[in-house]
Amino acid sequence: MIPRLSDALDFQSQALVLRADRQRLIASNIANADTPGFKSRDFDFADALRTATGSTQAGQGIADDILQPGGKSAPRLRYVQPNQTHLDSNTVDMDRERAAFVDNAVKYEATLRFINGSVRSMLDAMKSHNQG
């Protein structure tokens, strides 16, 4: 029973870590919006989550040479294709980055709420009826 409980939390914790990584990456893109020659980066969240949870073969969707703390592979970063060219070769599209930032923040919050609800449900299930 314990493995089933921890599996659900492990999946959500992996999603939370990847959401935090993506938020940092998007924030970096926004911070470098005025840096000449800066190339905007992002990663495929679904592919990275499949890889992090072991749903695909190793090496697909991850950079084998980049390791995060704990020895886990980091998501494979890709360059974002610009919608509009800039004279300074910067590829950051602020409208796209702002939308991605907000979307990712909402999904991060939803993941936190899901984890919190799961833990609360597990704690309630473990309480005896006399503690109610």
HURAQUI-V303578 format. One record per residue. RES is the residue in three letters. PHI is phi in whole degrees, -180 to 180 (none if undefined). PSI is psi as a letter, one per 30 degrees, with the letter a starting at -180 (* if undefined). OMEGA is omega in degrees with one decimal (none if undefined). Layout:
res-><RES/RES>
phi-><PHI/PHI>
psi-><PSI/PSI>
omega-><OMEGA/OMEGA>
This chain:
res-><MET/ILE/PRO/ARG/LEU/SER/ASP/ALA/LEU/ASP/PHE/GLN/SER/GLN/ALA/LEU/VAL/LEU/ARG/ALA/ASP/ARG/GLN/ARG/LEU/ILE/ALA/SER/ASN/ILE/ALA/ASN/ALA/ASP/THR/PRO/GLY/PHE/LYS/SER/ARG/ASP/PHE/ASP/PHE/ALA/ASP/ALA/LEU/ARG/THR/ALA/THR/GLY/SER/THR/GLN/ALA/GLY/GLN/GLY/ILE/ALA/ASP/ASP/ILE/LEU/GLN/PRO/GLY/GLY/LYS/SER/ALA/PRO/ARG/LEU/ARG/TYR/VAL/GLN/PRO/ASN/GLN/THR/HIS/LEU/ASP/SER/ASN/THR/VAL/ASP/MET/ASP/ARG/GLU/ARG/ALA/ALA/PHE/VAL/ASP/ASN/ALA/VAL/LYS/TYR/GLU/ALA/THR/LEU/ARG/PHE/ILE/ASN/GLY/SER/VAL/ARG/SER/MET/LEU/ASP/ALA/MET/LYS/SER/HIS/ASN/GLN/GLY>
phi-><none/-61/-59/-65/-69/-73/-62/-64/-72/-63/-61/-68/-69/-63/-62/-64/-63/-67/-62/-64/-61/-67/-64/-64/-65/-66/-62/-64/-61/-65/-64/-102/-61/-105/-84/-60/81/-70/-106/-65/-124/-160/-142/-79/-61/-61/-66/-65/-69/-60/-67/-65/-94/82/-85/-131/-66/-63/97/-93/82/-130/-94/-66/-92/-110/-117/-89/-55/92/81/-83/-74/-82/-63/-76/-82/-130/-81/-82/-75/-72/-81/-142/-82/-118/-65/-93/66/-81/-107/-77/-103/-62/-64/-64/-66/-62/-64/-65/-63/-67/-59/-66/-64/-65/-69/-63/-62/-63/-64/-60/-65/-65/-62/-60/-65/-65/-66/-62/-64/-65/-66/-63/-68/-84/-68/-80/-66/-76/-82/-24>
psi-><e/e/e/e/e/f/e/e/e/e/e/e/e/e/e/e/e/e/e/e/e/e/e/e/e/e/e/e/e/e/f/g/f/g/j/k/f/k/k/k/l/l/l/j/e/e/e/e/e/e/e/e/g/g/f/l/k/k/f/k/g/l/j/f/f/j/k/l/k/g/g/k/k/l/k/j/k/l/k/k/k/k/f/k/k/k/f/g/g/k/g/k/j/e/e/e/e/e/e/e/e/e/e/e/e/e/e/e/e/e/e/e/e/e/e/e/e/e/e/e/e/e/e/e/f/f/k/l/f/f/f/*>
omega-><-179.4/178.0/178.9/178.6/-178.3/178.3/179.1/179.5/178.3/179.0/-178.8/178.8/175.0/178.1/-179.9/178.5/179.4/176.2/178.7/177.2/-179.2/179.2/177.5/-179.8/178.7/177.6/176.8/177.4/-179.4/-179.6/-178.7/-177.6/-178.7/-180.0/179.9/176.8/-179.1/179.2/179.9/-178.1/176.1/174.1/179.6/-174.7/-177.7/179.3/179.6/179.0/176.3/-179.6/-178.4/-179.2/176.4/-178.7/178.1/177.4/176.6/177.9/176.7/176.4/177.7/175.2/-175.0/-176.0/-179.7/179.8/175.0/175.0/-178.0/176.4/179.5/179.3/177.9/177.1/178.3/179.7/176.9/175.9/179.5/177.6/-178.0/175.3/-175.2/179.2/178.3/-179.1/-177.9/179.1/175.2/-176.6/-179.2/174.4/-173.2/178.3/178.6/-178.2/178.1/179.4/179.0/179.9/-179.4/179.3/-179.7/179.2/178.3/179.8/175.3/179.0/178.5/178.0/176.9/180.0/178.7/178.7/-179.9/178.4/179.1/179.8/179.0/178.4/178.8/179.2/177.8/179.6/-178.7/179.7/175.2/-177.9/-179.2/-177.7/-175.4/none>
